[in-house]
Structures are given as structure tokens and as C-alpha cells.
Amino acid sequence: MPHPPSRYQIVQRRSTRRWPWILGLCALWMLSVALAWRWAETRAAPALGEARQRLHAVEGSLRDQQARLEQLSQRQTTLSRSDQITRDANGDLQGTLAERDEEIAALRADVAFYERLVGPTQQGKGLNVFSSEFAAGAGSSWHYQIILTQNLNRGAISQGRMRFVVEGERAGRLATVDWNELNQRQAMPGQSFSFRYFQTMEGRVMLPPDFTPQRVRVLLDGEDVAVEQAFDWKSGAT
């Protein structure tokens, strides 16, 4: 009669004593690999460590130089702006000084004018032409400024008309441009004046293109006097 199968089974127990040896061998293998890598690294590049140190030093020096360069660039920018500001300020100052010089010159001319007109040491003069000045305009036009004075009869009114002619050269010959030709109008009446001490006569005239002016003769027709005075064209002085 057969026996029923047993519920228990006999299993042979495996030994675990080999694991420490395996782990030790693995550790030795990894250590040998690391040593071999280090040895190969040393053999392949004996100066690698020194090169790395030099590289770090050069990189540090480069960073320092870049920082220095940036500082110098900022300083140069600041100096350039400062220099530009200084030049602009100097230009403005020079312009202001030039304007002041012109104002001073004009004031001195005014003082000289009034001293000659009403100064205590000046002798009294009747109707007189103080100065004659011309300034070039557009084309052949000229702006004139002629100052009339009188300080003989203080308080009296001087009235009349003024004309002038311009003497010079045309086509290599002496020529005169009269009042009518200067104003490009026939029978042109003189410019009227009426003043107590002085009056500035202004206007525009036309000179022929081929004419070179040299002198100006101013003609005054007063109520009881006629005056004729000549002036140099360039300086406007008698």
C-alpha cells in the first residue's frame, strides 16, 4: 500500500560564508582601478596639476585685467564727458566775452559821441555830419547809417533834407553815382531830417555791380545853411 506524500520537504542549506570574500575582492578591484587611473594620469600628464594651477592663476589675472579695463573705460568716458562739458562751457564763455566786448566798444563809441557833442571842452557846431557808415546787404544793396548833429544853438530845431553821392571807379575810370541812381528813381527827393541835438539817418541804396566805392559826399540842405562833407567809404571817418 503506497504512502501518502509528506507535507514537509528537506531543503539543503547554502553556505553564506563566500559573500565577505566577494565584497573584499570587489573593493580591491575598485581600488586597483583607481590606482591605475591615477598612475595613468600621472604618467600621461605629469605637469597637469601645475598646468591647472597656472590656468587658475591666469584666469584670475584675466579677471583682474578685465575689471581694470572696465574701470579705465568708465574713467575715460567720464573724462571725455568732462572735457566736452569744459569745451562747451569755454565756448559759451568766449561767446559771452565777445558779446561783452562788442557792448563795451559800442558804449565807448556812444560816450565818445556824446563827449564830442555836448562835452564842456567841445566848441559849438552848427548843422554837421558826425559819421557815415555802410554795410553790405543782399545783392548790390547797401544799408547806410549817417548821423547828423548840431550843438551850437542848444534847444533849436534843425530841419532840412539830406542826400549823398558815392565816388569811386567804374571800368577803370573815376565815376560818381548820384542820389537818383543810388535810389533807382528819377528826381528822388532828399531824406528829410528834424532834430534838436542829433539824428540817425538810415536807409538802403543800390550800387552798380561793376562799381567800386571809395568816398561818400553827404549834402545837407538846411533852412538857412547848406553843408557838404566827404567821408572815406571804408572807415567812415572824415
Steps between C-alpha positions, in 0.01 A plus 500: 500500500659831389584771755339848463742784409651679795416866562857576592792534255864490586694799345876504506635818671749703294800644663528889520861512599611593145338850499765678705763369265309622198453845650866517588600405150270770356651761729850396403404517133358851533808613692725353235302678227532834686872448550541405137311815389710716725816334375391541138408864563838567656682319221299665221516857637759542771458881496119500493471622857745780438322589177169520684651727761645724231164501321323610818763770553467625141121501524522700822742745340271530197205583722708764676610649168143503370383678815786749463416554134136564587605752764729676252224501239257656745762754602572583136128546436473727803806701393368530144167630625677735738726622219199554273320689775811711554529577128131590479526722806816662361327561167202657675734713709694614194174589327383694805833683523481588130149637551618702800794635299259611229275663759798677659620620159151628419474676838842659454394620157183645653700672775741644243205614293330680788829650618558642153142619486447660841837477676613813688820525296330469164431805291147548383422394144202563287348245266763230454548143374652301785558166324410295195501120495390242244436127534459258210157348451349252256623527144623850421306669781667689782359613832615845605505670839584869506493699825421871493576728794489861615593650837540866416144611564391277785128461503462604137350259246704420190291405197569428137584222255799274455645348185833338423701382202759222482829547319716216376611308191305338221674310221835645609378862493391743768124510529228643723168337586250774584202492734250416225705204374563379854124488558421390142246777466495825303462830687535319832448752784749512782435323828342743746642562847383688807685487832618701798844351569551199271319261268595170336406478134459146366397336176609281209654587166617303197848517350577385145656151497814621319550801729765517776409763766774714652346814648163637609397864476207590725293805406273671755247766402392673820259786548774761489817299437645250253761247611720268293738252664707216354567165668722208418287200398697241696548665838210742496725768653532855378 
